């Protein structure tokens, strides 16, 4: 019962928010419609009253003129005091141009009100949409934080419980050498798990203060990846995964912080192993050189990533599914750290289906270090010129030497 109460409370708050937004929207639309209708009616009444008043002025002026036997001076005086009237064939009428100008102004007012009403509704609804989006994002962030706390609690509690059980068993029993070795290996694995979790949490905290890539240095990506894959292979094999590197023969010059890049590759490999079934834990790291950029692919044969989740998985704390039923471990920070770190290195990361037809491919793209290419090209040119000069010098020395010998 207690577990259902917070859920009912969340649904009640969500329903109350939706009801409030619906009421405000209906009220605003109704108010705008009423305001436009009222202004239209008011303008029509004012126009009709003005036309009636001008017609009355024309009738009164005509009566005065008839009483004065059509006095021209009086007619001119009446026209001067009533500019909206005109005298045509001895009859006072409302000036057609003045009437049309007045009606056009009134129609302009109607058009203005007709535009102002919908614009007012549009502005209010836009603001409500922004407020609703902010509330939804805040709710999602709160849910992500709760999931993160649950995940971190699980990630710390489970290894600690396992370590306590192993230590107590070792204390209470006289273990043989093989069993002791097995227990120690399991303890080392749980300690590594705690270390990875702590490293991710601390890296995320440091990321809020400053980028992780503080020491960008020229590196050959081929050599750096080879070192990191060799260091990660024992841990992957201990988890039942096979790790293979497919490199290339040419140098791959980039600028990177190797420690931060080690965290990137470690998270990608851990993610690949974690979301792959035990019988398909085959991970391949491929390096793909390009003219301007260099790509590193991490291919797995796991469950894959839905198209709707391919952007969300890089968000902080995001973990698909329900924390109460999820089997995969993690804190929801790994891929967020991957993207943030690679972007700090002026690169980018994306996920797509594995070209092999099953699993996922995470691609990290880094810009090629142009200065290094220029340096290599210049060195090659210098080496070529030196070799040509040496060959020419040898060709010249050859005939002279032969001549001296003869």
Secondary structure, 3 states (H helix, E strand, C coil): CHHHHHHHHHHHHHHHHHHHHHHHHHHHHHHHHHHHHHHHHHHHHHHHHHHHHHHHHHHHHHHHHHHCCCCHHHHHHHHHHCCCEEEECCEEEECHHHHHHHHHHHHHHHHHHHHHHHHHHHHHHHHHHHHHHHHHHHHHHHHHHHHHHHHHHHHHHHHHHHHHHHHHHHHHCCCCHHHHHHHHHHHHHHHHHHHHHHHHHHHHHHHHHCCCCCCCEEEEHHHHHHHHHHHHHHHHHHCCCEEEEECCCCCCEEEECHHHHHHHHHHHHHHHHHCCCHHHCEEEEEEEECCCEEEEEEECCCCCCCHHHCCHHHCCCCCCCCCCCCCCCCCCCHHHHHHHHHHHCCCEEEEEECCCCCCEEEEEEEECCHHHHHHHHHHHHHHHHHHHHHHHHHHHHHHHHHHHHC
